[in-house]
Amino acid sequence: MLKEKIEKYLLSVQKPARYIGGEAGSIYKDKSKVDVRFAFCFPDCYDIGMSHLGMKILYALTNQRENYWCERVFAPWPDFEQIMREHDIPLYGLESLEPIRDFDFIGFTLQYELSYTNILNMLDLAGVPVYAKDRGTAIAPLVVAGGPCACNPEPLADFFDLFILGEGEEVNLELMDLYYRMRQEGADRQAFLRAAARIEGIYVPSLYEVTYHPDGTIQAVTPKDGAPATVKKRIIRDFDKVFYPDNFVVPFTEIVQDRVSVEVLRGCIRGCRFCQAGFLYRPFREKSAETVYGESKALCENTGYDEVSLSSLSTSDHSQIDPMLRKLLTYTEEEKINLSLPSLRIDNFSEELMNQIKRVRKSGLTFAPEAGTQRMRDVINKN
């Protein structure tokens, strides 16, 4: 079995805990009762991927469905990749320790462009054809992608069956529901892709014909088979009520962001001219102080972490920042939990806020001055 094969070589690598699964909070299911399997692939090493908040949200959300199973997959470090290639160990999911080439969906999150070569390497390690056109007519496995860099999918269009544009909390499950229904009907890959393209936020590259001018620039992009001329990104309208997990997978080994992370707002009111995220995550939406408190408390109690980070593009822009911190600090001070505030703005960080932060046992504050002169600050729209 693959499990025994993996365990045989674990003591030969630098960090075996990256490859064994079994962490507290990870979700296991009876495979015989699972209808759709989703491999959530982060195209970087375990230490970085396990710090990604999007994976934690979508992992828990998908696994709420009894008959859907989402597993975690990371790029192996070179020492273990060499062993995998030498001993014919395919890329596998950490929960089942089974090859992801046998899953229904192989989904990648596109967080930064430098990870793109890792994606192709992971597909090769999995034994899945790298080019979408080479995957035949069988409906699975479908190679899909989402995340911030999906806003410009064309550099990877040849390798993916479809892209999910925008926020995934709703559209991911809609896509999986469609797949489950169409697979039962005996649909092939192309029929599914044509139907998926009608879901708002889904872009299927194979359903668009591109023509070029003699100089190589694009002349026209023409949709076919009912695909929309313009694909609109998905947006969560009620951010205060959107799904958020009450438990995280707690790694055996130290990771980059080893703490509870609670998203307090999405989007940004600033519009700094250089900021990709500020435009991608529009419009500005925030959670109530009560919701942030409840999510923070539940995660600390379920994971055992003693640090909470309030995650956003600009935490101090939250309209209820003072009452939210007062409520949180009452709890964190009593439980000896550290509260860290990344992404603060100097222009709205008050003395009262500073005094509140000083109450915790240690503090983490991050300020980001961007330019040395007022003229430059005006140019980049960051005061």
FIVEX-376014 format. One record per residue (C-alpha): residue number from 1; x, y, z. Coordinates in nm, 4 decimals, decimal comma. Example, Ala and Ser with C-alpha at 12.3 -4.5 7.8 and 13.67 -1.06 7.14 Angstrom:
FIVEX-376014
[rec 1 [1,2300 -0,4500 0,7800]]
[rec 2 [1,3670 -0,1060 0,7140]]
***
This chain:
FIVEX-376014
[rec 1 [0,0000 0,0000 0,0000]]
[rec 2 [0,1012 0,3612 -0,0585]]
[rec 3 [0,0937 0,4381 0,3155]]
[rec 4 [0,3633 0,1810 0,3943]]
[rec 5 [0,5696 0,3056 0,1023]]
[rec 6 [0,5545 0,6643 0,2321]]
[rec 7 [0,6363 0,5678 0,5915]]
[rec 8 [0,9390 0,3671 0,4776]]
[rec 9 [1,1227 0,6793 0,3629]]
[rec 10 [1,0046 0,9445 0,6121]]
[rec 11 [1,3186 0,9299 0,8276]]
[rec 12 [1,5237 1,0168 0,5198]]
[rec 13 [1,3734 1,3671 0,4867]]
[rec 14 [1,4181 1,6913 0,6764]]
[rec 15 [1,0621 1,7348 0,8117]]
[rec 16 [0,8594 1,4107 0,8044]]
[rec 17 [0,5591 1,5852 0,9674]]
[rec 18 [0,4930 1,7601 0,6352]]
[rec 19 [0,3948 1,4336 0,4698]]
[rec 20 [0,2065 1,2145 0,7185]]
[rec 21 [-0,1225 1,3942 0,7970]]
[rec 22 [-0,3036 1,2907 1,1147]]
[rec 23 [-0,2932 1,6355 1,2768]]
[rec 24 [-0,5528 1,7478 1,5295]]
[rec 25 [-0,8506 1,8969 1,3473]]
[rec 26 [-0,7957 1,7105 1,0204]]
[rec 27 [-1,1067 1,5445 0,8790]]
[rec 28 [-1,1391 1,1769 0,7904]]
[rec 29 [-1,4333 1,0116 0,6176]]
[rec 30 [-1,5528 0,6671 0,5143]]
[rec 31 [-1,4548 0,6562 0,1470]]
[rec 32 [-1,7480 0,4281 0,0657]]
[rec 33 [-1,9884 0,7049 0,1684]]
[rec 34 [-1,8121 0,9835 -0,0234]]
[rec 35 [-1,9480 1,0913 -0,3634]]
[rec 36 [-1,7089 1,3764 -0,4547]]
[rec 37 [-1,3417 1,4021 -0,3598]]
[rec 38 [-1,1576 1,7345 -0,3823]]
[rec 39 [-0,7802 1,7707 -0,3545]]
[rec 40 [-0,7050 2,1243 -0,2330]]
[rec 41 [-0,3508 2,1819 -0,3616]]
[rec 42 [-0,1292 2,4626 -0,2342]]
[rec 43 [0,1630 2,4929 -0,4795]]
[rec 44 [0,4277 2,5506 -0,2142]]
[rec 45 [0,5653 2,3632 0,0849]]
[rec 46 [0,3554 2,2553 0,3850]]
[rec 47 [0,4921 2,5282 0,6151]]
[rec 48 [0,3623 2,8033 0,3869]]
[rec 49 [0,0458 2,6323 0,2634]]
[rec 50 [-0,0788 2,5470 0,6122]]
[rec 51 [-0,0657 2,9188 0,6940]]
[rec 52 [-0,3116 3,0008 0,4146]]
[rec 53 [-0,6468 3,1134 0,5516]]
[rec 54 [-0,8378 3,0403 0,2288]]
[rec 55 [-0,7489 2,6720 0,2478]]
[rec 56 [-0,8722 2,6525 0,6074]]
[rec 57 [-1,2058 2,8101 0,5149]]
[rec 58 [-1,2747 2,6000 0,2044]]
[rec 59 [-1,1440 2,2792 0,3640]]
[rec 60 [-1,3930 2,3091 0,6503]]
[rec 61 [-1,6753 2,4321 0,4260]]
[rec 62 [-1,6492 2,1427 0,1799]]
[rec 63 [-1,6164 1,8826 0,4540]]
[rec 64 [-1,9410 2,0014 0,6124]]
[rec 65 [-2,1097 1,8044 0,3351]]
[rec 66 [-2,1205 1,4431 0,4499]]
[rec 67 [-2,0720 1,3051 0,0986]]
[rec 68 [-1,7953 1,5476 -0,0080]]
[rec 69 [-1,4369 1,5060 0,1099]]
[rec 70 [-1,1711 1,7762 0,0759]]
[rec 71 [-0,8105 1,6757 0,1422]]
[rec 72 [-0,4950 1,8863 0,1662]]
[rec 73 [-0,2028 1,8571 -0,0778]]
[rec 74 [0,1272 2,0482 -0,0760]]
[rec 75 [0,4364 2,0628 -0,2928]]
[rec 76 [0,7030 1,8330 -0,1480]]
[rec 77 [1,0412 1,9735 -0,0506]]
[rec 78 [1,3181 1,8656 -0,2939]]
[rec 79 [1,4438 1,5915 -0,0592]]
[rec 80 [1,1067 1,4132 -0,0534]]
[rec 81 [1,0324 1,4871 -0,4192]]
[rec 82 [1,3478 1,2986 -0,5138]]
[rec 83 [1,2314 0,9995 -0,3094]]
[rec 84 [0,8833 1,0177 -0,4662]]
[rec 85 [1,0263 1,0080 -0,8164]]
[rec 86 [1,2828 0,7369 -0,7430]]
[rec 87 [1,0308 0,5052 -0,5748]]
[rec 88 [0,7197 0,5789 -0,7800]]
[rec 89 [0,5223 0,7540 -0,5026]]
[rec 90 [0,2518 0,9686 -0,6671]]
[rec 91 [0,1353 1,2984 -0,5178]]
[rec 92 [-0,1271 1,2132 -0,2545]]
[rec 93 [-0,3816 1,3668 -0,0180]]
[rec 94 [-0,2718 1,4015 0,3437]]
[rec 95 [-0,5935 1,2630 0,4884]]
[rec 96 [-0,6323 0,9373 0,2948]]
[rec 97 [-0,2707 0,9028 0,1737]]
[rec 98 [-0,4184 0,8099 -0,1653]]
[rec 99 [-0,3110 0,9385 -0,5108]]
[rec 100 [-0,4910 1,2574 -0,6119]]
[rec 101 [-0,5108 1,1370 -0,9741]]
[rec 102 [-0,8042 0,9256 -0,8510]]
[rec 103 [-0,9931 1,2262 -0,7093]]
[rec 104 [-1,2778 1,4105 -0,8831]]
[rec 105 [-1,1252 1,7598 -0,8513]]
[rec 106 [-0,7629 1,8679 -0,8281]]
[rec 107 [-0,7878 2,2312 -0,7214]]
[rec 108 [-0,4997 2,4787 -0,6980]]
[rec 109 [-0,5009 2,8158 -0,5261]]
[rec 110 [-0,3109 3,0805 -0,7248]]
[rec 111 [-0,1605 3,3080 -0,4607]]
[rec 112 [0,1535 3,4324 -0,6368]]
[rec 113 [0,3008 3,3905 -0,9840]]
[rec 114 [0,6287 3,2378 -0,8653]]
[rec 115 [0,4364 2,9227 -0,7685]]
[rec 116 [0,3208 2,8511 -1,1255]]
[rec 117 [0,6082 2,6149 -1,2082]]
[rec 118 [0,5283 2,4232 -0,8871]]
[rec 119 [0,1772 2,3627 -1,0225]]
[rec 120 [0,3087 2,1930 -1,3351]]
[rec 121 [0,5548 1,9922 -1,1272]]
[rec 122 [0,2764 1,8773 -0,8909]]
[rec 123 [0,0574 1,7654 -1,1827]]
[rec 124 [0,3518 1,5692 -1,3179]]
[rec 125 [0,4146 1,4128 -0,9751]]
[rec 126 [0,0462 1,3205 -0,9560]]
[rec 127 [0,0587 1,1405 -1,2898]]
[rec 128 [-0,2007 1,3754 -1,4413]]
[rec 129 [-0,1459 1,5098 -1,7965]]
[rec 130 [-0,0109 1,8626 -1,7636]]
[rec 131 [-0,2041 2,0008 -2,0629]]
[rec 132 [-0,5836 2,0148 -2,0353]]
[rec 133 [-0,6207 1,8983 -2,3972]]
[rec 134 [-0,4471 1,5687 -2,3131]]
[rec 135 [-0,6887 1,4598 -2,0372]]
[rec 136 [-0,9330 1,2765 -2,2616]]
[rec 137 [-1,3126 1,2657 -2,2393]]
[rec 138 [-1,3578 1,1131 -1,8919]]
[rec 139 [-1,5235 1,3612 -1,6574]]
[rec 140 [-1,2557 1,3258 -1,3862]]
[rec 141 [-1,0120 1,4311 -1,2657]]
[rec 142 [-1,0867 1,7972 -1,3323]]
[rec 143 [-0,7970 2,0374 -1,2755]]
[rec 144 [-0,9310 2,3700 -1,1487]]
[rec 145 [-0,7878 2,6898 -1,0008]]
[rec 146 [-0,8969 2,9898 -0,7980]]
[rec 147 [-0,7391 3,2566 -0,5809]]
[rec 148 [-0,6248 3,6141 -0,6449]]
[rec 149 [-0,4034 3,5353 -0,9461]]
[rec 150 [-0,6989 3,3763 -1,1254]]
[rec 151 [-0,7913 3,7361 -1,2129]]
[rec 152 [-0,5386 3,6914 -1,4954]]
[rec 153 [-0,5777 3,3241 -1,5873]]
[rec 154 [-0,4336 3,3328 -1,9389]]
[rec 155 [-0,0722 3,2373 -1,8542]]
[rec 156 [-0,2098 2,9073 -1,7176]]
[rec 157 [-0,5077 2,8627 -1,9518]]
[rec 158 [-0,3541 2,5636 -2,1350]]
[rec 159 [-0,3158 2,3643 -1,8137]]
[rec 160 [-0,6515 2,4074 -1,6382]]
[rec 161 [-0,9966 2,2787 -1,7225]]
[rec 162 [-1,1591 2,5787 -1,5552]]
[rec 163 [-1,0917 2,8776 -1,3313]]
[rec 164 [-1,2999 3,0063 -1,0400]]
[rec 165 [-1,2958 3,3857 -1,0367]]
[rec 166 [-1,3671 3,5734 -0,7157]]
[rec 167 [-1,4616 3,4430 -0,3733]]
[rec 168 [-1,5124 3,0697 -0,3428]]
[rec 169 [-1,7394 3,0130 -0,0430]]
[rec 170 [-2,0513 2,9809 -0,2599]]
[rec 171 [-1,9326 2,8946 -0,6098]]
[rec 172 [-1,7123 2,6015 -0,5064]]
[rec 173 [-2,0078 2,4068 -0,3702]]
[rec 174 [-2,2243 2,5013 -0,6700]]
[rec 175 [-1,9551 2,3581 -0,8984]]
[rec 176 [-1,9281 2,0363 -0,6969]]
[rec 177 [-2,3066 1,9970 -0,6848]]
[rec 178 [-2,3204 2,0290 -1,0635]]
[rec 179 [-2,0440 1,7721 -1,1019]]
[rec 180 [-2,2172 1,5236 -0,8714]]
[rec 181 [-2,5422 1,5571 -1,0649]]
[rec 182 [-2,3875 1,5331 -1,4112]]
[rec 183 [-2,1617 1,2407 -1,3240]]
[rec 184 [-2,4697 1,0466 -1,2158]]
[rec 185 [-2,6198 1,1269 -1,5556]]
[rec 186 [-2,3113 0,9850 -1,7296]]
[rec 187 [-2,1894 1,3170 -1,8738]]
[rec 188 [-1,8421 1,3446 -2,0236]]
[rec 189 [-1,5820 1,6137 -1,9502]]
[rec 190 [-1,6871 1,8506 -2,2310]]
[rec 191 [-2,0563 1,8377 -2,1398]]
[rec 192 [-1,9701 1,9197 -1,7793]]
[rec 193 [-1,7445 2,2092 -1,8802]]
[rec 194 [-2,0186 2,3589 -2,0998]]
[rec 195 [-2,2624 2,3425 -1,8063]]
[rec 196 [-2,0050 2,4763 -1,5588]]
[rec 197 [-1,9400 2,7812 -1,7780]]
[rec 198 [-2,2977 2,8925 -1,7109]]
[rec 199 [-2,2247 2,9285 -1,3378]]
[rec 200 [-2,1357 3,2883 -1,2548]]
[rec 201 [-1,7646 3,3111 -1,1771]]
[rec 202 [-1,6541 3,0074 -1,3816]]
[rec 203 [-1,4179 3,0567 -1,6771]]
[rec 204 [-1,3571 2,7595 -1,9100]]
[rec 205 [-1,0655 2,8441 -2,1457]]
[rec 206 [-1,1516 2,5712 -2,3990]]
[rec 207 [-1,4858 2,7420 -2,4717]]
[rec 208 [-1,3224 3,0521 -2,6215]]
[rec 209 [-1,1615 3,0927 -2,9623]]
[rec 210 [-0,8818 3,3481 -2,9871]]
[rec 211 [-0,7798 3,5083 -3,3167]]
[rec 212 [-0,4695 3,7210 -3,3655]]
[rec 213 [-0,3473 4,0140 -3,5740]]
[rec 214 [-0,0397 3,9600 -3,7959]]
[rec 215 [0,1789 4,1213 -3,5283]]
[rec 216 [0,0671 3,8623 -3,2688]]
[rec 217 [-0,1682 4,0832 -3,0696]]
[rec 218 [-0,5187 3,9558 -2,9968]]
[rec 219 [-0,7819 4,0394 -3,2566]]
[rec 220 [-1,0861 3,8811 -3,0907]]
[rec 221 [-1,1926 3,6383 -2,8176]]
[rec 222 [-1,5094 3,4590 -2,9249]]
[rec 223 [-1,7118 3,2429 -2,6814]]
[rec 224 [-1,8768 2,9218 -2,8033]]
[rec 225 [-2,1220 2,6575 -2,6766]]
[rec 226 [-2,3115 2,9076 -2,4631]]
[rec 227 [-2,0136 3,0424 -2,2692]]
[rec 228 [-2,0572 3,4039 -2,1515]]
[rec 229 [-1,8745 3,6809 -2,3366]]
[rec 230 [-1,7727 3,8289 -2,0014]]
[rec 231 [-1,7054 3,6256 -1,6873]]
[rec 232 [-1,7989 3,8068 -1,3675]]
[rec 233 [-1,6193 3,7348 -1,0426]]
[rec 234 [-1,8169 3,5978 -0,7497]]
[rec 235 [-1,8667 3,8195 -0,4455]]
[rec 236 [-1,9989 3,7264 -0,1011]]
[rec 237 [-2,2698 3,9823 -0,0286]]
[rec 238 [-2,3314 3,9271 0,3434]]
[rec 239 [-1,9816 3,8962 0,4834]]
[rec 240 [-2,1021 3,8978 0,8438]]
[rec 241 [-2,2923 3,5712 0,7883]]
[rec 242 [-2,0540 3,3945 0,5508]]
[rec 243 [-1,9235 3,0535 0,6599]]
[rec 244 [-1,6156 3,0600 0,8830]]
[rec 245 [-1,4651 2,7494 1,0467]]
[rec 246 [-1,4753 2,6998 1,4233]]
[rec 247 [-1,1711 2,4698 1,4078]]
[rec 248 [-0,8383 2,4627 1,2225]]
[rec 249 [-0,5993 2,1774 1,1512]]
[rec 250 [-0,3163 2,2160 1,4062]]
[rec 251 [0,0199 2,1066 1,2569]]
[rec 252 [0,2718 1,8840 1,4343]]
[rec 253 [0,5516 2,1079 1,3101]]
[rec 254 [0,5981 2,4857 1,3186]]
[rec 255 [0,4511 2,6757 1,0238]]
[rec 256 [0,4924 3,0347 0,9064]]
[rec 257 [0,1688 3,1709 1,0568]]
[rec 258 [0,1233 2,9445 1,3591]]
[rec 259 [-0,1792 3,1034 1,5248]]
[rec 260 [-0,5530 3,1576 1,5036]]
[rec 261 [-0,6389 3,3953 1,2209]]
[rec 262 [-0,9784 3,5659 1,2055]]
[rec 263 [-1,0787 3,7672 0,9002]]
[rec 264 [-1,2408 4,0887 1,0243]]
[rec 265 [-1,3062 4,2611 0,6925]]
[rec 266 [-1,2614 4,2032 0,3210]]
[rec 267 [-1,1709 4,4683 0,0699]]
[rec 268 [-1,0250 4,8107 0,1424]]
[rec 269 [-1,1486 5,1688 0,1428]]
[rec 270 [-0,8103 5,3208 0,0484]]
[rec 271 [-0,7551 5,2478 -0,3209]]
[rec 272 [-0,3757 5,2708 -0,3120]]
[rec 273 [-0,2701 5,2717 -0,6744]]
[rec 274 [-0,0090 4,9952 -0,6467]]
[rec 275 [-0,2194 4,7485 -0,4470]]
[rec 276 [-0,3544 4,4446 -0,6323]]
[rec 277 [-0,5417 4,3107 -0,3289]]
[rec 278 [-0,7212 4,6388 -0,2642]]
[rec 279 [-0,8856 4,6146 -0,6058]]
[rec 280 [-0,9342 4,2372 -0,6247]]
[rec 281 [-1,1222 4,2060 -0,2961]]
[rec 282 [-1,3629 4,4937 -0,3521]]
[rec 283 [-1,6217 4,5870 -0,2351]]
[rec 284 [-1,5381 4,6721 0,1273]]
[rec 285 [-1,7273 4,4495 0,3743]]
[rec 286 [-1,6775 4,3879 0,7436]]
[rec 287 [-1,7884 4,1521 1,0202]]
[rec 288 [-1,9611 4,2777 1,3338]]
[rec 289 [-1,7663 4,2951 1,6593]]
[rec 290 [-1,9864 4,0166 1,7974]]
[rec 291 [-1,9071 3,7852 1,5052]]
[rec 292 [-1,5314 3,8473 1,5311]]
[rec 293 [-1,5411 3,7796 1,9052]]
[rec 294 [-1,7388 3,4572 1,8621]]
[rec 295 [-1,5107 3,3225 1,5876]]
[rec 296 [-1,1943 3,4109 1,7824]]
[rec 297 [-1,3185 3,2464 2,1010]]
[rec 298 [-1,4328 2,9273 1,9256]]
[rec 299 [-1,1039 2,8850 1,7394]]
[rec 300 [-0,8887 2,9415 2,0488]]
[rec 301 [-1,0913 2,6896 2,2480]]
[rec 302 [-1,0911 2,4256 1,9724]]
[rec 303 [-0,7270 2,4539 1,8634]]
[rec 304 [-0,5433 2,5460 2,1837]]
[rec 305 [-0,3586 2,8336 2,0172]]
[rec 306 [-0,2613 3,1196 2,2483]]
[rec 307 [-0,2436 3,3899 1,9816]]
[rec 308 [-0,5129 3,5510 1,7677]]
[rec 309 [-0,4367 3,7601 1,4617]]
[rec 310 [-0,7066 3,9879 1,3189]]
[rec 311 [-0,6642 3,9473 0,9443]]
[rec 312 [-0,7512 4,2090 0,6819]]
[rec 313 [-0,5962 4,4562 0,4417]]
[rec 314 [-0,6438 4,7384 0,6938]]
[rec 315 [-0,7627 4,6293 1,0377]]
[rec 316 [-0,7811 4,9807 1,1840]]
[rec 317 [-1,0332 5,0804 0,9129]]
[rec 318 [-1,2966 4,8598 1,0774]]
[rec 319 [-1,5869 5,0834 1,1806]]
[rec 320 [-1,6180 4,9051 1,5175]]
[rec 321 [-1,2485 4,8702 1,5938]]
[rec 322 [-1,2707 5,0120 1,9487]]
[rec 323 [-1,5723 4,8115 2,0759]]
[rec 324 [-1,4387 4,5028 1,8953]]
[rec 325 [-1,1013 4,5283 2,0703]]
[rec 326 [-1,2577 4,5994 2,4091]]
[rec 327 [-1,4651 4,2822 2,3819]]
[rec 328 [-1,1766 4,0720 2,2534]]
[rec 329 [-0,9260 4,2030 2,5075]]
[rec 330 [-1,1532 4,1154 2,7972]]
[rec 331 [-1,1407 3,7534 2,6802]]
[rec 332 [-0,7754 3,7369 2,5690]]
[rec 333 [-0,6453 3,9072 2,8841]]
[rec 334 [-0,8335 3,6637 3,1046]]
[rec 335 [-0,7155 3,3587 2,9058]]
[rec 336 [-0,3547 3,4843 2,8605]]
[rec 337 [-0,3971 3,4921 2,4823]]
[rec 338 [-0,1957 3,7296 2,2676]]
[rec 339 [-0,3825 3,9542 2,0231]]
[rec 340 [-0,1891 4,0758 1,7197]]
[rec 341 [-0,3027 4,3424 1,4751]]
[rec 342 [-0,1355 4,3361 1,1338]]
[rec 343 [-0,2066 4,5929 0,8615]]
[rec 344 [-0,2544 4,9068 1,0716]]
[rec 345 [-0,2633 5,2624 0,9348]]
[rec 346 [-0,0725 5,5346 1,1133]]
[rec 347 [-0,3359 5,7960 1,0217]]
[rec 348 [-0,6138 5,6265 1,2228]]
[rec 349 [-0,4280 5,4476 1,5001]]
[rec 350 [-0,5439 5,6290 1,8130]]
[rec 351 [-0,3824 5,6622 2,1537]]
[rec 352 [-0,6859 5,4854 2,3000]]
[rec 353 [-0,6204 5,1918 2,0676]]
[rec 354 [-0,2576 5,1833 2,1775]]
[rec 355 [-0,3587 5,1783 2,5434]]
[rec 356 [-0,5952 4,8887 2,4815]]
[rec 357 [-0,3281 4,6870 2,3017]]
[rec 358 [-0,0842 4,7403 2,5917]]
[rec 359 [-0,3138 4,5302 2,8126]]
[rec 360 [-0,2252 4,2000 2,6442]]
[rec 361 [0,0719 3,9934 2,7586]]
[rec 362 [0,2606 4,0739 2,4386]]
[rec 363 [0,1667 4,2636 2,1286]]
[rec 364 [0,2254 4,2495 1,7571]]
[rec 365 [0,1664 4,5651 1,5545]]
[rec 366 [0,2492 4,6138 1,1886]]
[rec 367 [0,2612 4,9609 1,0293]]
[rec 368 [0,3400 5,0230 0,6659]]
[rec 369 [0,4727 5,3678 0,5708]]
[rec 370 [0,5062 5,3658 0,1918]]
[rec 371 [0,6795 5,6869 0,0859]]
[rec 372 [0,9117 5,9497 0,2283]]
[rec 373 [0,7540 6,2643 0,0827]]
[rec 374 [0,4013 6,4006 0,0597]]
[rec 375 [0,4348 6,4331 -0,3185]]
[rec 376 [0,5040 6,0599 -0,3510]]
[rec 377 [0,2235 5,9778 -0,1100]]
[rec 378 [-0,0138 6,1795 -0,3281]]
[rec 379 [0,1050 6,0007 -0,6420]]
[rec 380 [0,0396 5,6536 -0,5037]]
[rec 381 [-0,2772 5,7626 -0,3191]]
[rec 382 [-0,1429 5,6488 0,0180]]
[rec 383 [-0,1384 5,9128 0,2887]]
***
